[in-house]
Amino acid sequence: MKIIHKTSGKVLFTGDADSLKKVVYLAVRQTADLRGADLRGADLRGADLRGAALSGADLTGADLIGANLHGAYLRDADLSGADLSRANLRGADLSGVDLHGANLHSAYLQGADLHSAELSGAGLSGANLGYANLSEANLSEADLSHANLRGANLTGAALSRADLSRADLSHANLSYANLGYANLLIANLRGANLHGAALSRADLSRADLSHANLSNANLTGADLSGAYLSGADLTGAALTT
């Protein structure tokens, strides 16, 4: 069975196995270069793909439920519509990846690099994104409810209309992020940096914003009912209704 390049058709790896999952596993174990591989719709559920070189690969609609992609290189890969629920992506390079509409429910992404990733409409409920790099990422309309984003870098990220209810964003960097109309109900934003962030019409009711930096933030029309703001810096913030 062969693994071919998505555009050139060049054979990237040939393995003596009865399923694509086994062939991909063999390729990864032999440190084969799978950049640009055509793996559309592949069944890779539970596969051990630690450290895989899959930059630019086409994995649209792939089944990666519970797969181990710890430290994998997936820069600029297409994972749109893929199912990565409960997958281990700790420390993976996902910069520039297309994950729009992907299922990442309860996925483990601690320390992963998702700089400039496309995650609009993605399902990330309960995902662990602690200390991940999500700077300039597009997370508009994504489901991040109950997600762990503690210490994550979300500088300049697009989070408009995202569901961040009950998410842990403590000590996260959200400077200049767009959180317009986002749902931050009961979210933990303790010590978060929201300098210059756009929070117009956001729901921050009962959110913990203690010791958060909200300087120069736009909170026009935001719902702050029941929010905890002890020690928060609101210097220069726009608070008109």
Legacy VTK file of the C-alpha trace (Angstrom):
# vtk DataFile Version 3.0
C-alpha trace
ASCII
DATASET POLYDATA
POINTS 241 float
0.000 0.000 0.000
1.226 3.478 -0.909
1.070 6.967 0.509
1.161 9.568 -2.249
1.635 13.328 -2.426
-1.610 15.307 -2.603
-0.704 17.245 -5.752
2.209 15.600 -7.548
1.089 12.019 -7.002
4.643 11.140 -6.061
4.930 8.032 -3.890
6.093 9.126 -0.439
6.089 5.711 1.204
5.276 2.112 0.402
4.503 -0.389 3.137
3.559 -4.039 3.330
0.362 -3.766 5.379
-3.339 -4.441 4.949
-4.611 -1.003 6.012
-3.688 2.627 5.489
-3.491 3.112 9.254
-0.765 0.490 9.533
1.113 1.915 6.550
1.069 5.406 8.074
2.228 3.968 11.395
5.146 2.201 9.650
6.049 5.382 7.784
6.112 7.420 10.992
8.167 4.803 12.840
10.694 4.867 9.978
10.715 8.689 10.107
9.476 8.943 6.535
8.875 12.404 5.123
5.090 12.633 4.732
4.910 16.317 3.946
2.012 16.993 1.601
0.649 13.462 1.964
-2.854 12.719 0.650
-4.666 11.292 3.660
-8.155 12.628 2.981
-10.795 10.804 4.979
-8.217 8.370 6.361
-9.128 6.111 9.274
-6.358 6.863 11.747
-8.404 6.387 14.896
-6.138 5.699 17.867
-3.028 5.648 15.664
0.404 6.253 17.214
1.750 9.148 15.133
4.123 10.728 17.626
6.560 13.094 15.934
5.036 12.512 12.487
6.265 14.794 9.682
2.922 15.764 8.144
3.420 19.423 7.289
1.103 20.476 4.464
-0.678 17.103 4.456
-4.309 16.815 3.369
-6.197 15.240 6.259
-9.615 16.688 5.517
-12.348 14.656 7.140
-9.835 12.207 8.642
-10.758 10.116 11.689
-8.092 10.846 14.300
-10.163 10.127 17.393
-7.812 9.336 20.250
-4.751 9.442 17.987
-1.348 10.207 19.515
0.180 13.154 17.650
2.433 14.293 20.476
5.119 16.536 18.988
3.895 15.998 15.422
4.745 18.497 12.678
1.496 19.545 11.007
2.337 23.075 9.927
-0.031 24.288 7.161
-1.836 20.933 7.016
-5.529 20.764 6.101
-7.516 19.139 8.897
-10.825 20.803 8.142
-13.747 18.666 9.211
-11.417 16.111 10.834
-12.340 14.365 14.079
-9.558 14.849 16.625
-11.634 14.339 19.745
-9.556 13.045 22.637
-6.423 13.178 20.452
-3.043 13.926 22.040
-1.501 16.939 20.291
0.728 18.074 23.105
3.587 20.205 21.803
2.519 19.674 18.187
3.326 22.240 15.498
-0.088 23.269 14.158
0.834 26.738 12.988
-1.161 27.825 9.960
-3.260 24.653 10.077
-6.812 24.638 8.715
-9.033 23.149 11.421
-12.263 24.915 10.608
-15.244 22.807 11.547
-12.987 20.161 13.124
-13.964 18.239 16.256
-11.373 18.674 19.010
-13.609 17.877 21.948
-11.481 16.970 24.987
-8.308 17.015 22.851
-4.976 17.522 24.628
-3.178 20.508 23.084
-1.079 21.762 25.971
1.891 23.738 24.699
0.897 23.250 21.054
1.764 25.918 18.479
-1.437 27.089 16.747
-0.178 30.469 15.574
-2.400 31.775 12.755
-4.413 28.542 12.718
-7.905 28.527 11.195
-10.294 27.211 13.869
-13.527 28.972 13.006
-16.522 26.903 14.044
-14.295 24.208 15.558
-15.506 22.172 18.521
-13.016 22.537 21.367
-15.247 22.007 24.368
-13.304 20.567 27.268
-10.031 20.743 25.332
-6.743 21.347 27.161
-5.013 24.313 25.512
-2.996 25.353 28.519
0.024 27.498 27.538
-0.702 26.900 23.833
0.254 29.542 21.268
-2.956 30.742 19.593
-1.713 34.180 18.600
-3.466 35.536 15.487
-5.574 32.354 15.302
-9.150 32.518 14.002
-11.476 31.025 16.621
-14.610 32.895 15.637
-17.774 30.976 16.524
-15.678 28.140 17.985
-16.984 26.144 20.945
-14.448 26.532 23.759
-16.841 25.948 26.621
-15.174 24.374 29.659
-11.812 24.492 27.828
-8.512 24.959 29.669
-6.716 27.981 28.209
-4.697 28.848 31.288
-1.612 30.837 30.337
-2.371 30.532 26.621
-1.145 33.156 24.159
-4.192 34.532 22.311
-2.654 37.842 21.279
-4.622 39.266 18.355
-6.798 36.173 18.091
-10.270 36.361 16.528
-12.821 35.048 19.032
-15.953 36.865 17.943
-19.115 34.972 18.895
-17.013 32.147 20.376
-18.444 30.155 23.278
-15.998 30.472 26.178
-18.509 29.842 28.924
-16.894 28.378 32.037
-13.525 28.289 30.249
-10.309 28.761 32.250
-8.479 31.749 30.760
-6.580 32.648 33.901
-3.299 34.436 33.163
-3.917 34.078 29.420
-2.673 36.803 27.069
-5.683 38.165 25.146
-4.220 41.552 24.296
-5.847 43.028 21.175
-7.996 39.927 20.744
-11.456 40.313 19.198
-14.042 38.930 21.620
-17.035 40.822 20.298
-20.327 39.062 21.159
-18.363 36.206 22.768
-19.958 34.125 25.516
-17.733 34.357 28.604
-20.368 33.413 31.129
-18.708 32.332 34.407
-15.327 32.260 32.642
-12.140 32.427 34.720
-10.140 35.431 33.495
-8.250 36.007 36.722
-4.969 37.781 35.987
-5.601 37.693 32.225
-4.134 40.348 29.931
-6.975 41.926 27.929
-5.186 45.168 27.080
-6.771 46.698 23.982
-9.128 43.750 23.531
-12.476 44.191 21.765
-15.215 42.932 24.099
-18.184 44.819 22.737
-21.492 43.068 23.475
-19.631 40.170 25.113
-21.365 38.256 27.895
-19.082 38.500 30.922
-21.776 37.896 33.494
-20.421 36.235 36.649
-16.952 36.060 35.066
-13.892 36.298 37.322
-11.893 39.292 36.091
-9.990 39.867 39.307
-6.551 41.391 38.722
-7.145 41.295 34.956
-5.599 43.955 32.730
-8.495 45.608 30.862
-6.682 48.819 30.042
-7.872 50.382 26.771
-10.292 47.485 26.255
-13.572 48.100 24.445
-16.368 46.892 26.736
-19.140 48.801 25.005
-22.433 47.035 25.614
-20.769 44.129 27.436
-22.753 42.346 30.135
-20.756 42.560 33.364
-23.579 41.665 35.725
-22.215 39.745 38.669
-18.663 39.892 37.314
-15.826 39.951 39.851
-13.520 42.895 39.094
-11.445 43.186 42.262
-7.999 44.561 41.431
-8.755 44.809 37.699
-7.086 47.596 35.690
-9.732 49.468 33.672
-7.561 52.439 32.730
-8.802 53.906 29.458
-11.425 51.188 28.964
-14.653 52.036 27.103
-17.595 51.040 29.302
-20.597 52.764 27.718
-23.754 50.720 27.197
LINES 1 242
241 0 1 2 3 4 5 6 7 8 9 10 11 12 13 14 15 16 17 18 19 20 21 22 23 24 25 26 27 28 29 30 31 32 33 34 35 36 37 38 39 40 41 42 43 44 45 46 47 48 49 50 51 52 53 54 55 56 57 58 59 60 61 62 63 64 65 66 67 68 69 70 71 72 73 74 75 76 77 78 79 80 81 82 83 84 85 86 87 88 89 90 91 92 93 94 95 96 97 98 99 100 101 102 103 104 105 106 107 108 109 110 111 112 113 114 115 116 117 118 119 120 121 122 123 124 125 126 127 128 129 130 131 132 133 134 135 136 137 138 139 140 141 142 143 144 145 146 147 148 149 150 151 152 153 154 155 156 157 158 159 160 161 162 163 164 165 166 167 168 169 170 171 172 173 174 175 176 177 178 179 180 181 182 183 184 185 186 187 188 189 190 191 192 193 194 195 196 197 198 199 200 201 202 203 204 205 206 207 208 209 210 211 212 213 214 215 216 217 218 219 220 221 222 223 224 225 226 227 228 229 230 231 232 233 234 235 236 237 238 239 240
